[in-house]
């Protein structure tokens, strides 16, 4: 069973520790509206569960959902680091593909020049 008050405290801690200056900026980065966040944090809505879309947005920002919901582990997950690493690897693959195309084009051009020289 989740302790809603503790979950909300951890959520506020994650927001406070984020690089975003306002809750609006934070919510935009996470992909949900400030109104949705306000509804969750409203003490009158004690029975309301945190929507899956909000949990996904928090995870995208690097929040460790196990920590958020249960208090176990660090507040930051390595999900964001993994995403940055994946993006870096994709860029490296793209660069290697471009280099391979350049090499193939260069070799093809050299072969063509060689054949033309043999005909002369």
C-alpha positions in Angstrom: 0.0 0.0 0.0 1.3 3.4 -1.0 1.6 6.2 1.5 0.3 9.0 -0.6 1.7 11.8 1.6 5.2 10.3 1.4 4.8 9.9 -2.4 3.8 13.5 -2.7 6.7 14.6 -0.5 9.2 12.7 -2.7 7.5 14.1 -5.8 8.0 17.6 -4.5 11.6 16.8 -3.6 12.2 15.6 -7.2 10.6 18.8 -8.6 12.7 20.9 -6.2 15.9 19.2 -7.2 15.2 19.4 -10.9 17.0 22.0 -13.1 13.7 23.6 -14.0 13.0 27.0 -12.4 9.2 26.7 -12.2 6.6 24.0 -11.9 5.3 25.0 -15.3 8.7 24.4 -16.9 9.0 21.1 -15.1 5.6 20.0 -16.2 6.3 21.0 -19.8 9.5 19.0 -19.8 7.7 16.0 -18.3 4.8 16.2 -20.8 1.9 17.1 -18.6 0.1 20.2 -17.6 0.6 22.1 -14.3 -3.1 21.7 -13.7 -2.7 17.9 -13.7 0.2 18.2 -11.2 -1.9 20.6 -9.1 -4.8 18.1 -9.0 -2.5 15.3 -7.8 -0.9 17.5 -5.1 -4.3 18.9 -3.9 -5.0 17.5 -0.4 -8.7 17.2 -1.3 -7.9 14.6 -3.9 -6.5 12.0 -1.5 -8.2 9.1 -3.3 -6.8 10.0 -6.7 -4.1 7.8 -8.1 -1.2 9.2 -9.9 -1.9 8.7 -13.7 0.4 6.4 -15.7 1.2 9.3 -18.1 2.6 11.4 -15.2 4.7 8.4 -14.0 6.0 8.0 -17.6 6.8 11.7 -17.8 8.7 11.6 -14.5 10.7 8.6 -15.7 11.6 10.5 -18.8 13.1 13.2 -16.6 15.1 10.6 -14.7 13.0 10.0 -11.7 13.4 6.5 -10.2 9.8 5.4 -9.9 10.7 2.8 -7.2 12.0 5.6 -5.1 9.0 7.8 -5.8 6.4 5.2 -5.0 8.1 3.2 -2.3 11.1 5.3 -1.0 13.7 2.6 -2.1 16.9 3.5 -3.9 18.0 6.9 -5.2 15.7 9.6 -6.5 17.5 9.6 -9.8 17.4 6.6 -12.1 19.9 6.0 -14.8 17.1 5.9 -17.4 18.0 9.4 -18.6 21.7 8.5 -18.8 20.8 5.4 -20.8 18.7 7.4 -23.2 21.6 9.9 -23.6 24.0 7.0 -24.3 21.6 5.5 -26.8 21.3 8.8 -28.6 25.1 9.1 -28.7 25.4 5.6 -30.1 22.8 6.4 -32.8 24.8 9.5 -33.8 28.0 7.5 -34.0 26.3 4.8 -36.1 25.0 7.6 -38.5 28.5 9.0 -38.7 30.0 5.6 -39.5 27.4 5.0 -42.2 28.2 8.4 -43.8 31.9 7.5 -43.7 31.2 4.1 -45.3 29.2 5.8 -48.1 32.0 8.2 -48.7 34.6 5.4 -48.8 32.4 3.4 -51.2 31.9 6.4 -53.4 35.7 7.1 -53.4 36.5 3.5 -54.2 33.9 3.5 -57.0 35.4 6.7 -58.4 38.9 5.2 -58.3 37.8 2.0 -60.1 36.1 4.1 -62.8 39.3 6.2 -63.2 41.4 3.0 -63.4 39.2 1.5 -66.1 39.3 4.7 -68.1 43.1 4.7 -67.9 43.3 1.1 -69.1 41.3 1.9 -72.2 43.7 4.6 -73.2 
